[in-house]
Amino acid sequence: MAICRSADTRVPTAIGFFKPIVVIPEWALQELPAEELKIILLHEFAHLGRWDDWTNLAQKLVRTIFFSTRRFGD
């Protein structure tokens, strides 16, 4: 797992299916104290540890497959 910095992202983000990374905005590295960065990293690592990207992908696939079974008129 890698930690990257980016000027193009506004919020810390955990991304990737096969090679997950945590992207930290450059402003956060410059402005936030070390303790807060540690908390942010732990939070993003938790997303990766729970496989949140895979869970979101599975939810979207199920929603797509069962689109025609939605109730109408609710």
mmJSON file of the N, C-alpha and C atoms, coordinates in Angstrom:
{"data_MODEL":{"atom_site":{
"group_PDB":["ATOM","ATOM","ATOM","ATOM","ATOM","ATOM","ATOM","ATOM","ATOM","ATOM","ATOM","ATOM","ATOM","ATOM","ATOM","ATOM","ATOM","ATOM","ATOM","ATOM","ATOM","ATOM","ATOM","ATOM","ATOM","ATOM","ATOM","ATOM","ATOM","ATOM","ATOM","ATOM","ATOM","ATOM","ATOM","ATOM","ATOM","ATOM","ATOM","ATOM","ATOM","ATOM","ATOM","ATOM","ATOM","ATOM","ATOM","ATOM","ATOM","ATOM","ATOM","ATOM","ATOM","ATOM","ATOM","ATOM","ATOM","ATOM","ATOM","ATOM","ATOM","ATOM","ATOM","ATOM","ATOM","ATOM","ATOM","ATOM","ATOM","ATOM","ATOM","ATOM","ATOM","ATOM","ATOM","ATOM","ATOM","ATOM","ATOM","ATOM","ATOM","ATOM","ATOM","ATOM","ATOM","ATOM","ATOM","ATOM","ATOM","ATOM","ATOM","ATOM","ATOM","ATOM","ATOM","ATOM","ATOM","ATOM","ATOM","ATOM","ATOM","ATOM","ATOM","ATOM","ATOM","ATOM","ATOM","ATOM","ATOM","ATOM","ATOM","ATOM","ATOM","ATOM","ATOM","ATOM","ATOM","ATOM","ATOM","ATOM","ATOM","ATOM","ATOM","ATOM","ATOM","ATOM","ATOM","ATOM","ATOM","ATOM","ATOM","ATOM","ATOM","ATOM","ATOM","ATOM","ATOM","ATOM","ATOM","ATOM","ATOM","ATOM","ATOM","ATOM","ATOM","ATOM","ATOM","ATOM","ATOM","ATOM","ATOM","ATOM","ATOM","ATOM","ATOM","ATOM","ATOM","ATOM","ATOM","ATOM","ATOM","ATOM","ATOM","ATOM","ATOM","ATOM","ATOM","ATOM","ATOM","ATOM","ATOM","ATOM","ATOM","ATOM","ATOM","ATOM","ATOM","ATOM","ATOM","ATOM","ATOM","ATOM","ATOM","ATOM","ATOM","ATOM","ATOM","ATOM","ATOM","ATOM","ATOM","ATOM","ATOM","ATOM","ATOM","ATOM","ATOM","ATOM","ATOM","ATOM","ATOM","ATOM","ATOM","ATOM","ATOM","ATOM","ATOM","ATOM","ATOM","ATOM","ATOM","ATOM","ATOM","ATOM","ATOM","ATOM","ATOM","ATOM","ATOM","ATOM","ATOM","ATOM"],
"id":[1,2,3,4,5,6,7,8,9,10,11,12,13,14,15,16,17,18,19,20,21,22,23,24,25,26,27,28,29,30,31,32,33,34,35,36,37,38,39,40,41,42,43,44,45,46,47,48,49,50,51,52,53,54,55,56,57,58,59,60,61,62,63,64,65,66,67,68,69,70,71,72,73,74,75,76,77,78,79,80,81,82,83,84,85,86,87,88,89,90,91,92,93,94,95,96,97,98,99,100,101,102,103,104,105,106,107,108,109,110,111,112,113,114,115,116,117,118,119,120,121,122,123,124,125,126,127,128,129,130,131,132,133,134,135,136,137,138,139,140,141,142,143,144,145,146,147,148,149,150,151,152,153,154,155,156,157,158,159,160,161,162,163,164,165,166,167,168,169,170,171,172,173,174,175,176,177,178,179,180,181,182,183,184,185,186,187,188,189,190,191,192,193,194,195,196,197,198,199,200,201,202,203,204,205,206,207,208,209,210,211,212,213,214,215,216,217,218,219,220,221,222],
"type_symbol":["N","C","C","N","C","C","N","C","C","N","C","C","N","C","C","N","C","C","N","C","C","N","C","C","N","C","C","N","C","C","N","C","C","N","C","C","N","C","C","N","C","C","N","C","C","N","C","C","N","C","C","N","C","C","N","C","C","N","C","C","N","C","C","N","C","C","N","C","C","N","C","C","N","C","C","N","C","C","N","C","C","N","C","C","N","C","C","N","C","C","N","C","C","N","C","C","N","C","C","N","C","C","N","C","C","N","C","C","N","C","C","N","C","C","N","C","C","N","C","C","N","C","C","N","C","C","N","C","C","N","C","C","N","C","C","N","C","C","N","C","C","N","C","C","N","C","C","N","C","C","N","C","C","N","C","C","N","C","C","N","C","C","N","C","C","N","C","C","N","C","C","N","C","C","N","C","C","N","C","C","N","C","C","N","C","C","N","C","C","N","C","C","N","C","C","N","C","C","N","C","C","N","C","C","N","C","C","N","C","C","N","C","C","N","C","C","N","C","C","N","C","C"],
"label_atom_id":["N","CA","C","N","CA","C","N","CA","C","N","CA","C","N","CA","C","N","CA","C","N","CA","C","N","CA","C","N","CA","C","N","CA","C","N","CA","C","N","CA","C","N","CA","C","N","CA","C","N","CA","C","N","CA","C","N","CA","C","N","CA","C","N","CA","C","N","CA","C","N","CA","C","N","CA","C","N","CA","C","N","CA","C","N","CA","C","N","CA","C","N","CA","C","N","CA","C","N","CA","C","N","CA","C","N","CA","C","N","CA","C","N","CA","C","N","CA","C","N","CA","C","N","CA","C","N","CA","C","N","CA","C","N","CA","C","N","CA","C","N","CA","C","N","CA","C","N","CA","C","N","CA","C","N","CA","C","N","CA","C","N","CA","C","N","CA","C","N","CA","C","N","CA","C","N","CA","C","N","CA","C","N","CA","C","N","CA","C","N","CA","C","N","CA","C","N","CA","C","N","CA","C","N","CA","C","N","CA","C","N","CA","C","N","CA","C","N","CA","C","N","CA","C","N","CA","C","N","CA","C","N","CA","C","N","CA","C","N","CA","C","N","CA","C","N","CA","C","N","CA","C","N","CA","C","N","CA","C"],
"label_alt_id":[null,null,null,null,null,null,null,null,null,null,null,null,null,null,null,null,null,null,null,null,null,null,null,null,null,null,null,null,null,null,null,null,null,null,null,null,null,null,null,null,null,null,null,null,null,null,null,null,null,null,null,null,null,null,null,null,null,null,null,null,null,null,null,null,null,null,null,null,null,null,null,null,null,null,null,null,null,null,null,null,null,null,null,null,null,null,null,null,null,null,null,null,null,null,null,null,null,null,null,null,null,null,null,null,null,null,null,null,null,null,null,null,null,null,null,null,null,null,null,null,null,null,null,null,null,null,null,null,null,null,null,null,null,null,null,null,null,null,null,null,null,null,null,null,null,null,null,null,null,null,null,null,null,null,null,null,null,null,null,null,null,null,null,null,null,null,null,null,null,null,null,null,null,null,null,null,null,null,null,null,null,null,null,null,null,null,null,null,null,null,null,null,null,null,null,null,null,null,null,null,null,null,null,null,null,null,null,null,null,null,null,null,null,null,null,null,null,null,null,null,null,null],
"label_comp_id":["MET","MET","MET","ALA","ALA","ALA","ILE","ILE","ILE","CYS","CYS","CYS","ARG","ARG","ARG","SER","SER","SER","ALA","ALA","ALA","ASP","ASP","ASP","THR","THR","THR","ARG","ARG","ARG","VAL","VAL","VAL","PRO","PRO","PRO","THR","THR","THR","ALA","ALA","ALA","ILE","ILE","ILE","GLY","GLY","GLY","PHE","PHE","PHE","PHE","PHE","PHE","LYS","LYS","LYS","PRO","PRO","PRO","ILE","ILE","ILE","VAL","VAL","VAL","VAL","VAL","VAL","ILE","ILE","ILE","PRO","PRO","PRO","GLU","GLU","GLU","TRP","TRP","TRP","ALA","ALA","ALA","LEU","LEU","LEU","GLN","GLN","GLN","GLU","GLU","GLU","LEU","LEU","LEU","PRO","PRO","PRO","ALA","ALA","ALA","GLU","GLU","GLU","GLU","GLU","GLU","LEU","LEU","LEU","LYS","LYS","LYS","ILE","ILE","ILE","ILE","ILE","ILE","LEU","LEU","LEU","LEU","LEU","LEU","HIS","HIS","HIS","GLU","GLU","GLU","PHE","PHE","PHE","ALA","ALA","ALA","HIS","HIS","HIS","LEU","LEU","LEU","GLY","GLY","GLY","ARG","ARG","ARG","TRP","TRP","TRP","ASP","ASP","ASP","ASP","ASP","ASP","TRP","TRP","TRP","THR","THR","THR","ASN","ASN","ASN","LEU","LEU","LEU","ALA","ALA","ALA","GLN","GLN","GLN","LYS","LYS","LYS","LEU","LEU","LEU","VAL","VAL","VAL","ARG","ARG","ARG","THR","THR","THR","ILE","ILE","ILE","PHE","PHE","PHE","PHE","PHE","PHE","SER","SER","SER","THR","THR","THR","ARG","ARG","ARG","ARG","ARG","ARG","PHE","PHE","PHE","GLY","GLY","GLY","ASP","ASP","ASP"],
"label_asym_id":["A","A","A","A","A","A","A","A","A","A","A","A","A","A","A","A","A","A","A","A","A","A","A","A","A","A","A","A","A","A","A","A","A","A","A","A","A","A","A","A","A","A","A","A","A","A","A","A","A","A","A","A","A","A","A","A","A","A","A","A","A","A","A","A","A","A","A","A","A","A","A","A","A","A","A","A","A","A","A","A","A","A","A","A","A","A","A","A","A","A","A","A","A","A","A","A","A","A","A","A","A","A","A","A","A","A","A","A","A","A","A","A","A","A","A","A","A","A","A","A","A","A","A","A","A","A","A","A","A","A","A","A","A","A","A","A","A","A","A","A","A","A","A","A","A","A","A","A","A","A","A","A","A","A","A","A","A","A","A","A","A","A","A","A","A","A","A","A","A","A","A","A","A","A","A","A","A","A","A","A","A","A","A","A","A","A","A","A","A","A","A","A","A","A","A","A","A","A","A","A","A","A","A","A","A","A","A","A","A","A","A","A","A","A","A","A","A","A","A","A","A","A"],
"label_entity_id":["1","1","1","1","1","1","1","1","1","1","1","1","1","1","1","1","1","1","1","1","1","1","1","1","1","1","1","1","1","1","1","1","1","1","1","1","1","1","1","1","1","1","1","1","1","1","1","1","1","1","1","1","1","1","1","1","1","1","1","1","1","1","1","1","1","1","1","1","1","1","1","1","1","1","1","1","1","1","1","1","1","1","1","1","1","1","1","1","1","1","1","1","1","1","1","1","1","1","1","1","1","1","1","1","1","1","1","1","1","1","1","1","1","1","1","1","1","1","1","1","1","1","1","1","1","1","1","1","1","1","1","1","1","1","1","1","1","1","1","1","1","1","1","1","1","1","1","1","1","1","1","1","1","1","1","1","1","1","1","1","1","1","1","1","1","1","1","1","1","1","1","1","1","1","1","1","1","1","1","1","1","1","1","1","1","1","1","1","1","1","1","1","1","1","1","1","1","1","1","1","1","1","1","1","1","1","1","1","1","1","1","1","1","1","1","1","1","1","1","1","1","1"],
"label_seq_id":[1,1,1,2,2,2,3,3,3,4,4,4,5,5,5,6,6,6,7,7,7,8,8,8,9,9,9,10,10,10,11,11,11,12,12,12,13,13,13,14,14,14,15,15,15,16,16,16,17,17,17,18,18,18,19,19,19,20,20,20,21,21,21,22,22,22,23,23,23,24,24,24,25,25,25,26,26,26,27,27,27,28,28,28,29,29,29,30,30,30,31,31,31,32,32,32,33,33,33,34,34,34,35,35,35,36,36,36,37,37,37,38,38,38,39,39,39,40,40,40,41,41,41,42,42,42,43,43,43,44,44,44,45,45,45,46,46,46,47,47,47,48,48,48,49,49,49,50,50,50,51,51,51,52,52,52,53,53,53,54,54,54,55,55,55,56,56,56,57,57,57,58,58,58,59,59,59,60,60,60,61,61,61,62,62,62,63,63,63,64,64,64,65,65,65,66,66,66,67,67,67,68,68,68,69,69,69,70,70,70,71,71,71,72,72,72,73,73,73,74,74,74],
"pdbx_PDB_ins_code":[null,null,null,null,null,null,null,null,null,null,null,null,null,null,null,null,null,null,null,null,null,null,null,null,null,null,null,null,null,null,null,null,null,null,null,null,null,null,null,null,null,null,null,null,null,null,null,null,null,null,null,null,null,null,null,null,null,null,null,null,null,null,null,null,null,null,null,null,null,null,null,null,null,null,null,null,null,null,null,null,null,null,null,null,null,null,null,null,null,null,null,null,null,null,null,null,null,null,null,null,null,null,null,null,null,null,null,null,null,null,null,null,null,null,null,null,null,null,null,null,null,null,null,null,null,null,null,null,null,null,null,null,null,null,null,null,null,null,null,null,null,null,null,null,null,null,null,null,null,null,null,null,null,null,null,null,null,null,null,null,null,null,null,null,null,null,null,null,null,null,null,null,null,null,null,null,null,null,null,null,null,null,null,null,null,null,null,null,null,null,null,null,null,null,null,null,null,null,null,null,null,null,null,null,null,null,null,null,null,null,null,null,null,null,null,null,null,null,null,null,null,null],
"Cartn_x":[0.851,0.0,0.904,0.53,1.339,0.573,1.321,0.755,1.325,0.437,0.856,0.32,0.961,0.487,0.032,-0.928,-1.432,-1.953,-1.663,-2.216,-3.588,-3.948,-5.21,-6.387,-6.137,-7.236,-7.463,-8.719,-9.065,-9.219,-9.539,-9.735,-8.916,-8.508,-7.801,-8.704,-8.102,-8.879,-8.141,-8.865,-8.33,-8.914,-8.054,-8.522,-7.717,-8.318,-7.602,-8.167,-8.28,-8.785,-7.636,-6.658,-5.583,-4.31,-4.068,-2.934,-3.462,-4.057,-4.681,-3.645,-4.056,-3.215,-4.061,-3.394,-4.021,-3.437,-4.306,-3.871,-4.174,-3.132,-3.259,-3.053,-3.956,-3.753,-2.502,-1.804,-0.589,-0.884,-2.041,-2.365,-2.429,-2.929,-3.051,-1.677,-0.743,0.61,1.288,0.932,1.556,0.871,-0.447,-1.201,-1.64,-1.754,-2.274,-1.146,-1.396,-0.388,-0.241,0.884,1.193,0.128,-0.376,-1.385,-2.66,-3.065,-4.264,-4.025,-2.836,-2.506,-2.53,-2.066,-2.091,-3.527,-4.427,-5.837,-6.439,-6.119,-6.629,-6.133,-4.847,-4.302,-4.952,-5.151,-5.831,-7.24,-7.923,-9.277,-9.254,-8.334,-8.25,-7.813,-6.891,-6.49,-7.662,-8.551,-9.743,-10.626,-10.774,-11.538,-10.923,-9.615,-8.947,-9.05,-8.923,-9.01,-10.383,-11.424,-12.796,-13.176,-12.262,-12.501,-13.696,-13.79,-14.936,-15.109,-14.009,-14.14,-14.832,-14.446,-15.069,-16.546,-16.842,-18.231,-19.081,-18.577,-19.317,-19.51,-18.491,-18.619,-19.684,-19.677,-20.678,-22.087,-22.266,-23.575,-24.054,-23.162,-23.546,-23.897,-23.17,-23.487,-24.848,-25.111,-26.41,-27.533,-27.337,-28.346,-28.599,-27.535,-27.682,-28.402,-28.029,-28.639,-30.116,-30.477,-31.86,-32.64,-32.187,-32.868,-34.332,-34.606,-35.973,-36.926,-36.415,-37.305,-37.695,-37.275,-37.649,-39.161,-39.711,-41.133,-41.349,-42.374,-42.703,-43.902,-43.968,-45.105,-44.892,-43.71,-43.442,-43.094],
"Cartn_y":[-1.168,0.0,1.24,2.198,3.406,4.62,5.622,6.913,7.926,8.655,9.638,11.009,12.036,13.405,13.92,14.839,15.395,16.809,17.655,19.005,19.023,17.921,17.857,17.338,16.853,16.356,17.32,17.445,18.382,17.693,16.394,15.655,14.362,13.864,12.583,11.479,10.571,9.564,8.234,7.16,5.811,5.257,4.865,4.378,3.163,2.411,1.304,-0.042,-0.887,-2.244,-3.23,-3.21,-4.195,-3.647,-2.372,-1.706,-0.465,-0.647,0.494,1.516,2.773,3.866,4.847,5.6,6.704,7.979,8.865,10.134,11.243,11.98,13.079,14.388,15.348,16.645,17.34,18.027,18.729,19.76,20.434,21.436,20.793,19.548,18.871,18.593,18.209,17.94,19.205,20.332,21.591,22.254,22.049,22.809,22.039,20.736,19.966,19.457,19.41,18.861,17.346,16.815,15.398,14.484,14.845,13.998,13.899,15.003,14.986,14.188,14.293,13.491,12.002,11.663,10.264,9.751,10.542,10.153,9.995,10.907,10.834,9.558,9.257,8.044,6.788,6.748,5.594,5.43,6.541,6.516,5.954,6.436,5.969,4.508,4.095,2.692,1.801,2.299,1.534,1.287,2.295,2.088,0.96,0.961,-0.079,-1.431,-1.436,-2.687,-3.336,-2.519,-3.041,-3.343,-3.05,-3.274,-2.468,-1.232,-0.385,-0.2,-0.1,0.044,-1.174,-2.369,-3.592,-3.667,-3.269,-3.268,-2.315,-1.114,-0.146,-0.66,-1.315,-1.889,-2.975,-3.848,-4.919,-4.341,-3.307,-2.676,-2.105,-1.481,-0.912,-2.0,-3.104,-4.215,-4.825,-5.032,-5.59,-4.645,-3.372,-2.375,-2.387,-2.551,-2.588,-3.852,-4.982,-6.26,-6.297,-5.785,-5.858,-4.57,-3.752,-2.494,-2.732,-3.757,-3.981,-4.462,-4.857,-5.34,-4.258,-3.033,-1.932,-1.713,-1.341,-1.023,0.369,0.519,1.836,2.382,3.671,4.301,4.604,4.3,4.6,6.039],
"Cartn_z":[0.0,0.0,0.0,-0.796,-0.938,-0.427,-0.033,0.343,-0.635,-1.292,-2.292,-1.919,-2.444,-2.269,-3.617,-3.58,-4.829,-4.605,-5.552,-5.532,-6.189,-6.846,-7.587,-6.766,-5.575,-4.744,-3.588,-3.191,-2.117,-0.77,-0.789,0.455,0.416,1.573,1.6,1.037,0.275,-0.421,-0.446,-0.221,-0.386,-1.679,-2.615,-3.914,-4.34,-5.247,-5.872,-5.502,-6.509,-6.288,-6.072,-6.951,-6.888,-6.254,-6.421,-5.778,-5.07,-3.905,-3.219,-2.763,-2.81,-2.335,-1.534,-0.715,0.002,-0.584,-1.045,-1.626,-0.618,-0.278,0.674,-0.082,0.093,-0.563,-0.018,-0.884,-0.454,0.632,0.547,1.569,2.948,3.015,4.311,4.904,4.068,4.553,5.061,4.487,4.874,6.071,6.199,7.193,8.431,8.345,9.477,10.366,11.673,12.585,12.383,12.795,12.598,13.206,14.374,15.035,14.194,13.591,12.752,11.474,10.902,9.72,10.054,11.245,11.683,11.748,12.293,12.394,11.003,10.101,8.724,8.045,8.2,7.594,8.159,9.466,10.069,9.515,9.326,8.758,7.335,6.513,5.127,5.059,5.931,5.979,6.368,7.22,7.599,6.382,5.506,4.27,3.45,3.317,2.536,3.227,4.537,5.289,5.223,5.086,4.972,3.528,2.601,1.173,0.698,1.118,0.77,-0.732,-1.494,-2.952,-3.553,-3.09,-3.596,-3.198,-1.975,-1.508,-2.341,-2.603,-3.425,-4.834,-5.391,-6.731,-6.743,-5.748,-5.677,-5.557,-4.753,-4.611,-5.938,-6.683,-7.985,-8.979,-8.951,-9.853,-9.527,-8.254,-7.842,-8.238,-8.014,-8.381,-9.893,-10.668,-12.125,-12.576,-12.008,-12.396,-12.045,-10.878,-10.418,-10.659,-11.59,-11.894,-12.256,-13.055,-13.543,-12.469,-11.307,-10.247,-9.259,-9.517,-8.622,-8.679,-7.544,-7.5,-8.037,-8.833,-9.383,-8.624,-8.518,-7.871,-6.401,-5.871,-4.454,-4.269],
"occupancy":[1.0,1.0,1.0,1.0,1.0,1.0,1.0,1.0,1.0,1.0,1.0,1.0,1.0,1.0,1.0,1.0,1.0,1.0,1.0,1.0,1.0,1.0,1.0,1.0,1.0,1.0,1.0,1.0,1.0,1.0,1.0,1.0,1.0,1.0,1.0,1.0,1.0,1.0,1.0,1.0,1.0,1.0,1.0,1.0,1.0,1.0,1.0,1.0,1.0,1.0,1.0,1.0,1.0,1.0,1.0,1.0,1.0,1.0,1.0,1.0,1.0,1.0,1.0,1.0,1.0,1.0,1.0,1.0,1.0,1.0,1.0,1.0,1.0,1.0,1.0,1.0,1.0,1.0,1.0,1.0,1.0,1.0,1.0,1.0,1.0,1.0,1.0,1.0,1.0,1.0,1.0,1.0,1.0,1.0,1.0,1.0,1.0,1.0,1.0,1.0,1.0,1.0,1.0,1.0,1.0,1.0,1.0,1.0,1.0,1.0,1.0,1.0,1.0,1.0,1.0,1.0,1.0,1.0,1.0,1.0,1.0,1.0,1.0,1.0,1.0,1.0,1.0,1.0,1.0,1.0,1.0,1.0,1.0,1.0,1.0,1.0,1.0,1.0,1.0,1.0,1.0,1.0,1.0,1.0,1.0,1.0,1.0,1.0,1.0,1.0,1.0,1.0,1.0,1.0,1.0,1.0,1.0,1.0,1.0,1.0,1.0,1.0,1.0,1.0,1.0,1.0,1.0,1.0,1.0,1.0,1.0,1.0,1.0,1.0,1.0,1.0,1.0,1.0,1.0,1.0,1.0,1.0,1.0,1.0,1.0,1.0,1.0,1.0,1.0,1.0,1.0,1.0,1.0,1.0,1.0,1.0,1.0,1.0,1.0,1.0,1.0,1.0,1.0,1.0,1.0,1.0,1.0,1.0,1.0,1.0,1.0,1.0,1.0,1.0,1.0,1.0,1.0,1.0,1.0,1.0,1.0,1.0],
"B_iso_or_equiv":[0.0,0.0,0.0,0.0,0.0,0.0,0.0,0.0,0.0,0.0,0.0,0.0,0.0,0.0,0.0,0.0,0.0,0.0,0.0,0.0,0.0,0.0,0.0,0.0,0.0,0.0,0.0,0.0,0.0,0.0,0.0,0.0,0.0,0.0,0.0,0.0,0.0,0.0,0.0,0.0,0.0,0.0,0.0,0.0,0.0,0.0,0.0,0.0,0.0,0.0,0.0,0.0,0.0,0.0,0.0,0.0,0.0,0.0,0.0,0.0,0.0,0.0,0.0,0.0,0.0,0.0,0.0,0.0,0.0,0.0,0.0,0.0,0.0,0.0,0.0,0.0,0.0,0.0,0.0,0.0,0.0,0.0,0.0,0.0,0.0,0.0,0.0,0.0,0.0,0.0,0.0,0.0,0.0,0.0,0.0,0.0,0.0,0.0,0.0,0.0,0.0,0.0,0.0,0.0,0.0,0.0,0.0,0.0,0.0,0.0,0.0,0.0,0.0,0.0,0.0,0.0,0.0,0.0,0.0,0.0,0.0,0.0,0.0,0.0,0.0,0.0,0.0,0.0,0.0,0.0,0.0,0.0,0.0,0.0,0.0,0.0,0.0,0.0,0.0,0.0,0.0,0.0,0.0,0.0,0.0,0.0,0.0,0.0,0.0,0.0,0.0,0.0,0.0,0.0,0.0,0.0,0.0,0.0,0.0,0.0,0.0,0.0,0.0,0.0,0.0,0.0,0.0,0.0,0.0,0.0,0.0,0.0,0.0,0.0,0.0,0.0,0.0,0.0,0.0,0.0,0.0,0.0,0.0,0.0,0.0,0.0,0.0,0.0,0.0,0.0,0.0,0.0,0.0,0.0,0.0,0.0,0.0,0.0,0.0,0.0,0.0,0.0,0.0,0.0,0.0,0.0,0.0,0.0,0.0,0.0,0.0,0.0,0.0,0.0,0.0,0.0,0.0,0.0,0.0,0.0,0.0,0.0],
"pdbx_formal_charge":[null,null,null,null,null,null,null,null,null,null,null,null,null,null,null,null,null,null,null,null,null,null,null,null,null,null,null,null,null,null,null,null,null,null,null,null,null,null,null,null,null,null,null,null,null,null,null,null,null,null,null,null,null,null,null,null,null,null,null,null,null,null,null,null,null,null,null,null,null,null,null,null,null,null,null,null,null,null,null,null,null,null,null,null,null,null,null,null,null,null,null,null,null,null,null,null,null,null,null,null,null,null,null,null,null,null,null,null,null,null,null,null,null,null,null,null,null,null,null,null,null,null,null,null,null,null,null,null,null,null,null,null,null,null,null,null,null,null,null,null,null,null,null,null,null,null,null,null,null,null,null,null,null,null,null,null,null,null,null,null,null,null,null,null,null,null,null,null,null,null,null,null,null,null,null,null,null,null,null,null,null,null,null,null,null,null,null,null,null,null,null,null,null,null,null,null,null,null,null,null,null,null,null,null,null,null,null,null,null,null,null,null,null,null,null,null,null,null,null,null,null,null],
"auth_seq_id":[1,1,1,2,2,2,3,3,3,4,4,4,5,5,5,6,6,6,7,7,7,8,8,8,9,9,9,10,10,10,11,11,11,12,12,12,13,13,13,14,14,14,15,15,15,16,16,16,17,17,17,18,18,18,19,19,19,20,20,20,21,21,21,22,22,22,23,23,23,24,24,24,25,25,25,26,26,26,27,27,27,28,28,28,29,29,29,30,30,30,31,31,31,32,32,32,33,33,33,34,34,34,35,35,35,36,36,36,37,37,37,38,38,38,39,39,39,40,40,40,41,41,41,42,42,42,43,43,43,44,44,44,45,45,45,46,46,46,47,47,47,48,48,48,49,49,49,50,50,50,51,51,51,52,52,52,53,53,53,54,54,54,55,55,55,56,56,56,57,57,57,58,58,58,59,59,59,60,60,60,61,61,61,62,62,62,63,63,63,64,64,64,65,65,65,66,66,66,67,67,67,68,68,68,69,69,69,70,70,70,71,71,71,72,72,72,73,73,73,74,74,74],
"auth_comp_id":["MET","MET","MET","ALA","ALA","ALA","ILE","ILE","ILE","CYS","CYS","CYS","ARG","ARG","ARG","SER","SER","SER","ALA","ALA","ALA","ASP","ASP","ASP","THR","THR","THR","ARG","ARG","ARG","VAL","VAL","VAL","PRO","PRO","PRO","THR","THR","THR","ALA","ALA","ALA","ILE","ILE","ILE","GLY","GLY","GLY","PHE","PHE","PHE","PHE","PHE","PHE","LYS","LYS","LYS","PRO","PRO","PRO","ILE","ILE","ILE","VAL","VAL","VAL","VAL","VAL","VAL","ILE","ILE","ILE","PRO","PRO","PRO","GLU","GLU","GLU","TRP","TRP","TRP","ALA","ALA","ALA","LEU","LEU","LEU","GLN","GLN","GLN","GLU","GLU","GLU","LEU","LEU","LEU","PRO","PRO","PRO","ALA","ALA","ALA","GLU","GLU","GLU","GLU","GLU","GLU","LEU","LEU","LEU","LYS","LYS","LYS","ILE","ILE","ILE","ILE","ILE","ILE","LEU","LEU","LEU","LEU","LEU","LEU","HIS","HIS","HIS","GLU","GLU","GLU","PHE","PHE","PHE","ALA","ALA","ALA","HIS","HIS","HIS","LEU","LEU","LEU","GLY","GLY","GLY","ARG","ARG","ARG","TRP","TRP","TRP","ASP","ASP","ASP","ASP","ASP","ASP","TRP","TRP","TRP","THR","THR","THR","ASN","ASN","ASN","LEU","LEU","LEU","ALA","ALA","ALA","GLN","GLN","GLN","LYS","LYS","LYS","LEU","LEU","LEU","VAL","VAL","VAL","ARG","ARG","ARG","THR","THR","THR","ILE","ILE","ILE","PHE","PHE","PHE","PHE","PHE","PHE","SER","SER","SER","THR","THR","THR","ARG","ARG","ARG","ARG","ARG","ARG","PHE","PHE","PHE","GLY","GLY","GLY","ASP","ASP","ASP"],
"auth_asym_id":["A","A","A","A","A","A","A","A","A","A","A","A","A","A","A","A","A","A","A","A","A","A","A","A","A","A","A","A","A","A","A","A","A","A","A","A","A","A","A","A","A","A","A","A","A","A","A","A","A","A","A","A","A","A","A","A","A","A","A","A","A","A","A","A","A","A","A","A","A","A","A","A","A","A","A","A","A","A","A","A","A","A","A","A","A","A","A","A","A","A","A","A","A","A","A","A","A","A","A","A","A","A","A","A","A","A","A","A","A","A","A","A","A","A","A","A","A","A","A","A","A","A","A","A","A","A","A","A","A","A","A","A","A","A","A","A","A","A","A","A","A","A","A","A","A","A","A","A","A","A","A","A","A","A","A","A","A","A","A","A","A","A","A","A","A","A","A","A","A","A","A","A","A","A","A","A","A","A","A","A","A","A","A","A","A","A","A","A","A","A","A","A","A","A","A","A","A","A","A","A","A","A","A","A","A","A","A","A","A","A","A","A","A","A","A","A","A","A","A","A","A","A"],
"auth_atom_id":["N","CA","C","N","CA","C","N","CA","C","N","CA","C","N","CA","C","N","CA","C","N","CA","C","N","CA","C","N","CA","C","N","CA","C","N","CA","C","N","CA","C","N","CA","C","N","CA","C","N","CA","C","N","CA","C","N","CA","C","N","CA","C","N","CA","C","N","CA","C","N","CA","C","N","CA","C","N","CA","C","N","CA","C","N","CA","C","N","CA","C","N","CA","C","N","CA","C","N","CA","C","N","CA","C","N","CA","C","N","CA","C","N","CA","C","N","CA","C","N","CA","C","N","CA","C","N","CA","C","N","CA","C","N","CA","C","N","CA","C","N","CA","C","N","CA","C","N","CA","C","N","CA","C","N","CA","C","N","CA","C","N","CA","C","N","CA","C","N","CA","C","N","CA","C","N","CA","C","N","CA","C","N","CA","C","N","CA","C","N","CA","C","N","CA","C","N","CA","C","N","CA","C","N","CA","C","N","CA","C","N","CA","C","N","CA","C","N","CA","C","N","CA","C","N","CA","C","N","CA","C","N","CA","C","N","CA","C","N","CA","C","N","CA","C","N","CA","C","N","CA","C","N","CA","C","N","CA","C"],
"pdbx_PDB_model_num":[1,1,1,1,1,1,1,1,1,1,1,1,1,1,1,1,1,1,1,1,1,1,1,1,1,1,1,1,1,1,1,1,1,1,1,1,1,1,1,1,1,1,1,1,1,1,1,1,1,1,1,1,1,1,1,1,1,1,1,1,1,1,1,1,1,1,1,1,1,1,1,1,1,1,1,1,1,1,1,1,1,1,1,1,1,1,1,1,1,1,1,1,1,1,1,1,1,1,1,1,1,1,1,1,1,1,1,1,1,1,1,1,1,1,1,1,1,1,1,1,1,1,1,1,1,1,1,1,1,1,1,1,1,1,1,1,1,1,1,1,1,1,1,1,1,1,1,1,1,1,1,1,1,1,1,1,1,1,1,1,1,1,1,1,1,1,1,1,1,1,1,1,1,1,1,1,1,1,1,1,1,1,1,1,1,1,1,1,1,1,1,1,1,1,1,1,1,1,1,1,1,1,1,1,1,1,1,1,1,1,1,1,1,1,1,1,1,1,1,1,1,1]
}}}
